[in-house]
């Protein structure tokens, strides 16, 4: 039989136990630390935007785009391979379409960067007057893109994919034509081959006629752009409308006529990148700029011909070149 003081002690203990049970008894779980990874079973969705404060760096996903022609496929793959070598995850969104589509994808953050040409940026995107001064054009487009779109131009390559006129070496030597002025002087005896729109464009035949003395051709033969070089080589004309880095120039050993009146604007290529991506990943500048000085007219003509002439894949050609230059490992 319990004594009175023992009953009192037992009652006190029972009261304390009941009070603790009412308060939950067990210790509350500690809050997750800020920045700690999500618990198992709650992975972030693939492709979801980075959380505020994400500083980027190796492992970050970079979306690389391109337009819809061979040179752009090669360049887009080069940019992607260089970024992967630096530790980035790359999503390739190549073959987007024309300039308007690629520019819209960049502005909407669908892509983070793509190769663009200074002349295209000047005339098509910014609608600025024609200029043949490379430094002036690059300054205008880099400042214009930063102000209007918050986009950054990296270092431009020396290659110039501008409009041009070309002849077979045999015909050039036979007629003594090496400049557009030489061509204009003999224009009445020459057939020019090119796309139909070149006959009407301000920077096409009308521009040439204004800059080089209002000459008249014997004939302007309008053909599908993909057939113009074969038509030249087959002797259907004397001069072809070209672009400075076309693979066919190297393949057929053509002579590019010097634009001695500087009619055509420069079309140097460079990566155009969303500024916020560069702010989070500043090392991208160094990674991509190392490619620029290697891309000359002759080099790009050769690489384009590997695809258009030798029927190789653009990514294979891009990888081979970067390995040869020591920019990526095999």
C-alpha positions, 0 to 999 in steps of 0.5 A, a space after each residue: 500500500 502506497 503512502 501518502 507522500 508516494 501517491 503525491 510523487 506518482 501523481 506529479 510524474 503522471 502529470 508531467 508525462 501527459 503535458 509532454 505528450 500534449 506538446 508533441 514530445 518529439 523534437 521538430 525536424 531541422 529546416 533544410 539548409 538554403 541551397 541544399 539539394 532537393 529531397 529524393 523523389 523531388 528532382 527539378 524538371 529537366 530544362 527548368 530555368 535556373 533558380 535566382 542566384 544561380 551563378 552558372 559555370 561548368 555543368 550549366 546547359 547552354 542552348 546553341 542555335 544556327 540558321 539553316 545552311 551548311 556554314 551555319 551547321 559547321 559553326 554551330 557545331 564548333 561552338 557546341 563542341 568548344 563549350 562541351 570541352 570546357 565542361 558545359 552541357 550543350 543543347 543543339 538547336 541547329 537549322 532553326 531557319 533564316 535570320 528572323 527566326 534565329 534572332 527571335 529565338 535569341 530574344 525569347 531565350 529559346 537559344 543562348 547564342 548562335 553565329 551571325 554575320 556583321 553585314 546581316 546584323 547591320 542591314 537586316 536586323 538593325 536596318 542601318 545604312 550600308 558601310 564597307 568599313 569592317 571596324 565601323 560595322 562591327 562597332 555599330 552592330 555590337 552597340 546596337 545589339 547591346 542597346 536594343 536587345 541586351 545581346 553581346 557580340 564576341 570577337 569576329 573572325 577574319 573570314 568575310 562571307 560577303 556577296 562577291 563575283 567569281 570566275 573560273 581561273 581559265 576565263 579570268 586569265 583569258 580576259 585579264 579580269 581580276 577586279 569588278 572594275 575590270 569586269 564592268 569594262 567588258 560587261 557588254 560581252 559577259 553573261 552573269 549567272 545568279 539568283 533572280 533577286 540579285 537582279 533587283 536588290 540595291 546591293 545587287 546588280 543595281 548597286 554594282 551598276 551605280 558603283 561601277 559606271 552604269 555598265 550593261 551586261 550581255 545577259 543576266 542569267 537567273 538560276 536557282 542558287 544551288 545551280 549557279 556554280 555548275 552553270 558557270 563551270 559548264 560554260 553557260 556564263 562568264 561570271 557568277 554571283 557568289 558568297 566569299 566563303 562558299 565551298 564551291 570556290 575552293 572546289 572549282 578553283 574559282 577566282 574571286 573578283 576584288 570589290 575595288 570600289 568597296 560596294 559590298 558590306 563586310 559579313 564577318 561571323 561571330 557568336 552573338 550571346 545573351 548578356 545574362 548568360 555571359 554574366 553568369 558564365 563569363 568564361 564563355 568569352 574566352 572559350 569561343 573567342 579562341 576560334 575566331 582568328 582561325 576562321 579565314 576565307 580559305 579555311 571556311 571555303 575548305 570546310 564548307 566544301 567538305 560538306 557540300 562537295 565531299 558529302 560529309 556531316 557538318 558535326 564531323 567536319 567541325 570536330 575534325 578541325 577543332 582536334 587538328 587545331 588542338 582546341 578539343 581532345 579526340 
